[in-house]
């Protein structure tokens, strides 16, 4: 370590080559310059930012579900940062702006996802994993800037990183085997159930006891990465009227009951404002991911390939809206099977629904809060050239193919009336409404509306 070089990056490989021992060492075959292996001065010039690929040879079993165990190890390291002095660099402790390192220590309960959500946080992924060689981790953080890379400064940085390496090994070896086994089993449970759902005729399963509500932070501001809600959090329970399903989980061997969303059905989540309808939909979408123990959604599993359709103005280039529109409104070129121009919310949503059905998406999700309601239910002023979804469900259900439709609604009674099953959220608790009874109630309601209109006519 006698040379100084022109920059800290010119020294990084010389430093890491001497770090570690047989138990904890730098994962040299995985090192990628300026990707996962670097020493660079921060933009504010007060810190030395680092990233090093580490291999720990702690006896941790790999194989299927190992991402769950990896997540448990990473969270154990994060939890120890405040008490283990040598882990401080992960959180940038001692630097002028430790907040820059918060993504390294933010708690994460997501252990696997096909999406790119949360990739800026430290969680299991292709570089943070367990295999036959041991535990692979990419460890990032910051040290107070020690000045140019003189021999003494290089030696000081090497000592800090060596201490960090040994502290990582110590923490990982202290994690109880039962914790790792449980974490692995929970991961296996979700993966095996997701693979089994199609054979069960289901597109999603929501176990009793699931806690779908989320707590958002600055770093976890999306429902798929957010952690469980603090305080009062009412767990989901499948009403008996919705025919609960019993499932044996392959990893842990547990038997759980819950709600199964069936292939090809139309399922309504109804209720008043702020009762958790959108939260329920978000949880079903997040069921495509695998979650750690304590997340609240670890027994909620959905098939991959879920589609959403929402209203939003954008340019359409050959969009197929023919399922809903017999002719195009003024200003839109082409024809219903290939529309061109600036699409309104209903045109865009029509195109998204058609795209999902054409792709045979297993599950299509609609939310009244983000929808063009004039595409979902009819109005007395609506043109006969438009067929809303409720009418489509009543007259041409076969147009859905194999796709399940799940929607949340509060005021779309005519659409809710077309559902095969209705989940009613009231007081944040799940209840059921018999579809036939709902239709009778809707009929009585519409009769009352007609009476009110008739009275108003003669006043």
Residue, then its C-alpha position, 0 to 999 in steps of 0.5 A: x500500500x505504498x503508492x498513492x495514485x491519482x484517486x481513491x478509485x485507483x487504490x480500491x482494488x489494492x485495498x480490497x485484495x488484502x481484506x478479510x480472512x477465510x471466514x469473511x473476505x472480498x468477493x473478488x470474482x464478483x467485483x465490478x469496477x465503479x459498479x459494486x466496487x468503488x471508493x469515490x469522494x462524495x459530491x459535497x467533498x466531505x465523505x468517501x463513499x464506498x461499495x465492496x462485494x463481500x463473501x461470508x462463509x457462515x454456514x447458512x443453507x442456500x437453495x430454494x427460499x434462500x432469498x428469505x434467509x438473505x433478507x433476515x441476515x441483511x435486516x439483522x445487520x441493519x438492526x446492529x448498526x446502532x450498537x456495533x461501532x464497526x458497522x457505523x460506516x454502512x450508515x455513514x456515521x461520523x460523516x457530515x451528511x449521514x442521511x445520504x446513507x439512509x437507503x443502506x439501513x432502511x428496513x425492508x420486508x420485500x424479499x423478492x420481486x420481478x419489478x424494479x421496485x426498491x432496487x435503491x434499498x439494501x435487500x435480497x437480489x442477484x448480488x445479495x444472495x446465498x449460494x453454495x459458497x456462502x453469503x454474498x453481500x454488496x455493502x455500501x456506505x461512507x467514511x469521513x473524507x480522509x484526504x488524498x490517498x496517501x499511504x497513511x490514509x490508505x492504511x486508515x481506510x483499509x483498517x476501517x473496512x477490515x473492521x467492517x468486514x469482521x463485524x459483518x461476519x460476527x452479526x451474520x453468525x449470531x442470527x439464530x438458525x430458527x430465524x433463518x429456517x422460518x425466513x426460508x420457509x416463508x419464502x418457499x410458501x409464497x413461491x410454491x403457492x404462486x405456482x400452485x394457484x393456476x391448478x387450483x383455478x385461482x389467480x390470488x389467495x388472501x389468507x385470514x390474518x393478512x394485514x394489507x394496510x401500509x406505512x409509507x416513508x420517504x424511501x418506501x413511498x410505493x405500496x409494494x415496498x412499504x412496510x406494515x402500518x403502525x397502530x390499529x391494523x384490522x386483519x383480513x378475514x374471509x366471510x363464510x359467504x364468500x366460500x373460504x379456501x383452505x391451503x397447505x403451504x409447502x415450505x412451513x407445512x402450515x394450513x391456512x384459510x382465506x379468500x381465493x379469487x377465481x379464474x374468469x370471475x368478476x369480483x367486486x370490492x365495495x364500500x364507502x370512502x376510506x374503508x380500504x378498497x384501494x388498499x385491498x387492490x394494492x395488496x393483490x398487486x403486491x401478492x406478485x412479490x415475496x414478503x418477509x415475516x412481519x410484513x403482513x402480506x406474507x400469506x397473500x399470493x397472486x399470480x404474475x402478470x396482473x394488469x391494471x386499467x386506468x384513465x389518463x389522457x395520452x396519445x393513442x397510436x393505433x389503439x384498439x377501443x372497439x370493445x367499447x366504442x362503435x365509432x370514434x369521437x370527434x378529433x380522433x382519427x382512424x377507426x375503433x380498431x386502430x384509433x389515433x390522436x389525443x385520447x381522453x380518459x375513457x379512450x385510454x382506459x378502453x385501450x388498456x382493458x382491451x390490451x389486457x384481454x388480448x394478452x390474456x392477463x390472468x387478472x385485470x384490476x380496476x379502481x373507481x378512484x382512478x377510472x373513467x366512470x363513463x366507461x364503466x356504467x351507463x348514463x342517460x346522456x351517454x351515446x349509444x355508440x359507447x358500451x360501458x363495462x357493466x353492459x358488456x358484463x351483462x350481455x357479452x361476458x365471453x369477451x373477458x376470455x379467461x381473465x378475472x376482473x377485480x374492481x373497487x367501487x363505491x358509487x358504481x352500483x350498476x357495475x357492482x350488480x354484475x359481479x359474481x361475488x361482492x366483498x363489502x368493506x365496512x369499518x375496515x372489516x370484510x363482509x359479504x353481500x349476496x349479489x342477488x340481494x344487492x340487485x334487489x336493493x338496487x332495484x328498490x333504490x332505483x324505484x325510489x329514485x323514479x318516485x322522487x323524480x315523478x314527485x318533482x315533475x308535478x311540483 
